[in-house]
Amino acid sequence: APKTRINFTELVEVMMSKLVKSCYNILLLGAPGVGKGTYGKLLAADINARIMESGALCREASKTHPHIANIVKSGGLLGDEEIFQMVADYLHSNHYSEDKQSVLFDGFPRTRNQAKKLHESTLGKEYPLNLAVHFNLPHHILKDKLLGRRICSNNTCKQNYNICDINDKENGIIMPPMKPKKKDGFCDKCGSELIVREDDTESIIEHRLNVFYEMNDPLVDFYKSQGILIDYDIKKGVDDYPDILNRIENCLLQN
């Protein structure tokens, strides 16, 4: 029988997510350390999306604004008006074109007030949220993950790693460490030394998590009332991603 020739372009299209051909705005919700950043990068690659990470915007702004630097170092949060304007400026400067890509919102909206303001604003009409994905992990695991977090010291790389080995049989949560494969303590991508983020200390982590819990329930309720919320309990870390993508695809493509 004659061999069937495989068209590489067709093969790539089959392997990519069905969401690539459409434009969606997806909010990633979850406590610090839950894995939003990792899932966001994987999802962005699979659906051809860009990531709007409010934490990264704040850290960048802190380099030139001392009051923002003080807030970031203490584990606090910027006021609603300030963060809203920062997000609006970013979206308009990076995404405002006729050929828009999907956008992943990571870290904003963070409160119910921010969610309502976005929903009712012109910005919310330009970037209407199609889905909110809420990732869940127990408190003690979140703390361990945050304390084990390491990032590349190269500002142009910023690759993430984690040295924490989670084996919580009681809750069925097994998450192996995400260490460098080439050389311990050094980035696989660029070879730079790995460092601990300055806001990843035990006291600041505890404070950040408590602040998150106070704000998160009303925010989750808001998006649940909008009918766009997915709740997802993390069990295997990055190995949960294929199932997460499948859930997102099923939810968006059936609408």
PyMOL commands that set and color helices and strands:
alter all, ss='L'
color gray80, all
select helices_A, chain A and resi 8-15+18-21+36-47+54-61+66-74+80-95+112-120+122-126+139-147+202-225+237-253
alter helices_A, ss='H'
color red, helices_A
select strands_A, chain A and resi 25-29+49-53+102-106+131-136+149-152+160-162+166-168+173-175+194-195+229-233
alter strands_A, ss='S'
color yellow, strands_A
deselect
rebuild
show_as cartoon
